[in-house]
Amino acid sequence: MSRKSLQGESKEKNRGWLLPDDVGRGLTPGLYLVATPIGNLRDMSLRALDTLSQADGVLCEDTRVSGKLLKYYGIAQKLSVYNDHSDEAVREKIVARILGGEALALISDAGMPLVSDPGYKLVVDVQRAGLNVTSVPGANAALAGLQLSGLGSDRFSFMGFLPSKSAARRSILHEWQGTPGTLIAFETAPRLLAALDDIESALPGRRVAVVRELTKLYEEVRCDDVAALRAHYEAQGPVKGEIVLVIEAAQMRVYDEDELKALLEKTLQYMSTKDAAAQVAELSGQSKKKLYALALEISK
């Protein structure tokens, strides 16, 4: 079959998919959010390589990290720093460059830009200016962790990085305890044991998957109840690498009056009466009005 007929057939079947012949026509001025590998350098899409090669410049968190990636693929590009410390003046200059007709790529040190990485404010400013913003998707630690966890993947929520302090971490976990579906969070290796302790306290009875060093040589997936995980990592000693924690979904069950009071008492330590009632209502399926009255009674 000729390339011409194959292309025609592909257009008919794929209903608008971009084909190889559409690549190489140059990039439309705008901001391109380009995913980079989270561990394995081969996890770089062909479109990402095309975009980085053709862009008028690449915005990155750290020129040293991104420079190594581009060098690996033989891409010579102008690198400019855009990170959490970049202010409004920096964003204004970037918007001006795009208004001037440039196509700029934004990358993070690893994974998808904006997913616990810089870029949100820049995207908002570029969109407000009426300019093009598009995603060049690829490697993502949160979704890869969910895939490998062995826990429910039909409904999930991403919590980002858990707070570094135990009290704040428990408070956040309590806020999410009634959220339907699997929970996904990022954590650092030095805080793993403390995070497991707080998960056991705030979300008792749930299984957790510790997914570590994704796509790297020592990739590890371990799913168990929290006590077993803590015992394992205490015996093993300090771990290294970046960690995705995947937490089993809340199981709806019938609560009696004493259990509802106990839940409210616990939640009231971290929340207002109104928020505590709403949180326990979501967890238990009970009437928010009834729980609010009960919470008021407990508070008195």
FENNOR-V399078 format. One record per residue. PSI is psi as a letter, one per 30 degrees, with the letter a starting at -180 (999 if undefined). OMEGA is omega in whole degrees, 0 to 359 (none if undefined). BURIAL is I if it has 24 or more other ideal C-beta (glycine too) atoms within 12 Angstrom, else O. Layout:
# FENNOR-V399078
psi->PSI omega->OMEGA burial->BURIAL
psi->PSI omega->OMEGA burial->BURIAL
This chain:
# FENNOR-V399078
psi->k omega->182 burial->O
psi->l omega->179 burial->O
psi->e omega->182 burial->O
psi->e omega->181 burial->O
psi->e omega->178 burial->O
psi->e omega->180 burial->O
psi->e omega->179 burial->O
psi->e omega->179 burial->O
psi->e omega->181 burial->O
psi->e omega->180 burial->O
psi->e omega->181 burial->O
psi->e omega->183 burial->O
psi->e omega->188 burial->O
psi->f omega->174 burial->O
psi->h omega->174 burial->O
psi->f omega->176 burial->O
psi->k omega->176 burial->O
psi->k omega->182 burial->O
psi->l omega->181 burial->O
psi->e omega->181 burial->O
psi->f omega->179 burial->O
psi->f omega->179 burial->O
psi->k omega->178 burial->O
psi->g omega->179 burial->O
psi->g omega->182 burial->O
psi->l omega->182 burial->O
psi->k omega->173 burial->I
psi->k omega->177 burial->O
psi->k omega->181 burial->I
psi->a omega->180 burial->I
psi->k omega->182 burial->I
psi->j omega->181 burial->I
psi->j omega->191 burial->I
psi->k omega->177 burial->I
psi->k omega->177 burial->I
psi->l omega->183 burial->I
psi->k omega->175 burial->I
psi->f omega->179 burial->I
psi->e omega->181 burial->I
psi->j omega->184 burial->O
psi->f omega->179 burial->O
psi->f omega->178 burial->O
psi->h omega->181 burial->I
psi->k omega->184 burial->I
psi->l omega->177 burial->O
psi->e omega->179 burial->O
psi->e omega->178 burial->I
psi->e omega->179 burial->I
psi->e omega->177 burial->I
psi->e omega->183 burial->I
psi->e omega->181 burial->I
psi->e omega->180 burial->I
psi->e omega->187 burial->I
psi->f omega->183 burial->I
psi->l omega->177 burial->I
psi->f omega->177 burial->I
psi->l omega->181 burial->I
psi->k omega->176 burial->I
psi->k omega->185 burial->I
psi->l omega->178 burial->I
psi->e omega->186 burial->I
psi->j omega->183 burial->I
psi->f omega->180 burial->O
psi->e omega->179 burial->O
psi->e omega->182 burial->O
psi->e omega->178 burial->I
psi->e omega->178 burial->O
psi->e omega->180 burial->O
psi->e omega->181 burial->I
psi->e omega->178 burial->I
psi->e omega->179 burial->O
psi->e omega->181 burial->O
psi->g omega->177 burial->I
psi->h omega->180 burial->O
psi->j omega->176 burial->I
psi->j omega->183 burial->O
psi->l omega->174 burial->I
psi->k omega->180 burial->O
psi->k omega->175 burial->I
psi->k omega->182 burial->I
psi->k omega->167 burial->I
psi->j omega->182 burial->I
psi->a omega->183 burial->I
psi->f omega->182 burial->O
psi->f omega->180 burial->O
psi->k omega->185 burial->I
psi->a omega->183 burial->O
psi->e omega->180 burial->O
psi->e omega->178 burial->O
psi->e omega->180 burial->O
psi->e omega->178 burial->I
psi->e omega->179 burial->O
psi->e omega->179 burial->O
psi->e omega->178 burial->I
psi->e omega->179 burial->I
psi->e omega->178 burial->O
psi->e omega->180 burial->I
psi->e omega->176 burial->I
psi->f omega->178 burial->O
psi->g omega->175 burial->O
psi->g omega->182 burial->O
psi->l omega->172 burial->I
psi->j omega->184 burial->I
psi->k omega->178 burial->I
psi->k omega->175 burial->I
psi->k omega->176 burial->I
psi->l omega->173 burial->I
psi->l omega->180 burial->I
psi->e omega->179 burial->I
psi->k omega->175 burial->I
psi->a omega->185 burial->I
psi->k omega->174 burial->I
psi->k omega->179 burial->I
psi->f omega->179 burial->I
psi->j omega->188 burial->I
psi->g omega->178 burial->I
psi->l omega->183 burial->I
psi->l omega->172 burial->I
psi->f omega->186 burial->I
psi->e omega->182 burial->O
psi->e omega->180 burial->I
psi->e omega->179 burial->I
psi->e omega->179 burial->I
psi->e omega->181 burial->O
psi->e omega->180 burial->I
psi->e omega->179 burial->I
psi->e omega->179 burial->O
psi->f omega->178 burial->O
psi->g omega->179 burial->O
psi->g omega->184 burial->O
psi->l omega->184 burial->I
psi->k omega->171 burial->O
psi->k omega->179 burial->I
psi->l omega->182 burial->I
psi->k omega->172 burial->I
psi->i omega->191 burial->I
psi->l omega->180 burial->O
psi->b omega->186 burial->I
psi->k omega->180 burial->I
psi->j omega->185 burial->I
psi->e omega->182 burial->I
psi->e omega->182 burial->I
psi->e omega->177 burial->I
psi->e omega->177 burial->I
psi->e omega->178 burial->I
psi->e omega->179 burial->I
psi->e omega->187 burial->I
psi->f omega->189 burial->I
psi->f omega->187 burial->I
psi->g omega->178 burial->O
psi->l omega->185 burial->I
psi->k omega->183 burial->I
psi->g omega->181 burial->O
psi->f omega->178 burial->O
psi->k omega->183 burial->O
psi->l omega->177 burial->I
psi->k omega->180 burial->I
psi->k omega->184 burial->I
psi->f omega->184 burial->I
psi->a omega->177 burial->O
psi->k omega->174 burial->I
psi->k omega->178 burial->I
psi->l omega->184 burial->O
psi->f omega->181 burial->O
psi->k omega->186 burial->O
psi->e omega->183 burial->O
psi->e omega->180 burial->O
psi->e omega->180 burial->O
psi->e omega->180 burial->I
psi->e omega->179 burial->I
psi->e omega->179 burial->I
psi->e omega->180 burial->I
psi->e omega->177 burial->I
psi->e omega->180 burial->I
psi->e omega->184 burial->I
psi->f omega->190 burial->I
psi->f omega->181 burial->I
psi->g omega->181 burial->I
psi->k omega->179 burial->I
psi->k omega->178 burial->O
psi->l omega->180 burial->I
psi->k omega->178 burial->I
psi->k omega->179 burial->I
psi->k omega->179 burial->I
psi->l omega->173 burial->I
psi->k omega->177 burial->I
psi->l omega->178 burial->I
psi->l omega->182 burial->I
psi->e omega->182 burial->I
psi->f omega->183 burial->O
psi->g omega->187 burial->I
psi->e omega->183 burial->I
psi->e omega->179 burial->I
psi->e omega->179 burial->I
psi->e omega->178 burial->I
psi->e omega->177 burial->I
psi->e omega->183 burial->I
psi->e omega->176 burial->I
psi->e omega->180 burial->I
psi->e omega->181 burial->I
psi->e omega->186 burial->I
psi->e omega->184 burial->I
psi->i omega->186 burial->I
psi->k omega->174 burial->I
psi->g omega->183 burial->O
psi->k omega->172 burial->I
psi->l omega->180 burial->I
psi->k omega->174 burial->I
psi->k omega->173 burial->I
psi->j omega->182 burial->I
psi->j omega->192 burial->I
psi->k omega->175 burial->I
psi->h omega->183 burial->I
psi->k omega->178 burial->I
psi->g omega->180 burial->I
psi->l omega->186 burial->O
psi->e omega->184 burial->O
psi->h omega->177 burial->O
psi->k omega->182 burial->O
psi->k omega->174 burial->I
psi->k omega->180 burial->I
psi->j omega->181 burial->I
psi->k omega->183 burial->I
psi->a omega->172 burial->I
psi->l omega->189 burial->O
psi->e omega->181 burial->I
psi->e omega->180 burial->O
psi->e omega->178 burial->O
psi->e omega->181 burial->I
psi->e omega->179 burial->I
psi->e omega->180 burial->O
psi->e omega->185 burial->O
psi->f omega->173 burial->I
psi->e omega->180 burial->O
psi->e omega->183 burial->O
psi->e omega->184 burial->O
psi->l omega->185 burial->O
psi->k omega->177 burial->O
psi->l omega->178 burial->I
psi->l omega->173 burial->O
psi->l omega->179 burial->I
psi->k omega->189 burial->I
psi->k omega->169 burial->I
psi->k omega->175 burial->I
psi->k omega->178 burial->I
psi->k omega->188 burial->I
psi->k omega->182 burial->I
psi->k omega->180 burial->I
psi->l omega->176 burial->I
psi->k omega->177 burial->I
psi->j omega->180 burial->O
psi->k omega->179 burial->O
psi->l omega->181 burial->O
psi->k omega->180 burial->O
psi->k omega->173 burial->O
psi->l omega->186 burial->O
psi->e omega->181 burial->O
psi->e omega->179 burial->O
psi->e omega->178 burial->O
psi->e omega->178 burial->I
psi->e omega->180 burial->I
psi->e omega->178 burial->O
psi->e omega->180 burial->I
psi->e omega->179 burial->I
psi->e omega->180 burial->O
psi->e omega->184 burial->I
psi->e omega->180 burial->I
psi->f omega->176 burial->I
psi->f omega->185 burial->O
psi->f omega->188 burial->I
psi->l omega->173 burial->I
psi->l omega->180 burial->O
psi->e omega->181 burial->I
psi->e omega->181 burial->O
psi->e omega->179 burial->I
psi->e omega->179 burial->I
psi->e omega->180 burial->I
psi->e omega->181 burial->I
psi->e omega->181 burial->I
psi->e omega->177 burial->I
psi->e omega->179 burial->I
psi->e omega->181 burial->I
psi->e omega->189 burial->I
psi->f omega->183 burial->I
psi->g omega->180 burial->O
psi->l omega->180 burial->I
psi->k omega->179 burial->O
psi->e omega->180 burial->I
psi->e omega->179 burial->O
psi->e omega->182 burial->O
psi->e omega->178 burial->I
psi->e omega->178 burial->I
psi->e omega->180 burial->O
psi->e omega->179 burial->I
psi->e omega->177 burial->I
psi->e omega->179 burial->O
psi->e omega->180 burial->O
psi->e omega->183 burial->I
psi->e omega->180 burial->O
psi->999 omega->none burial->O
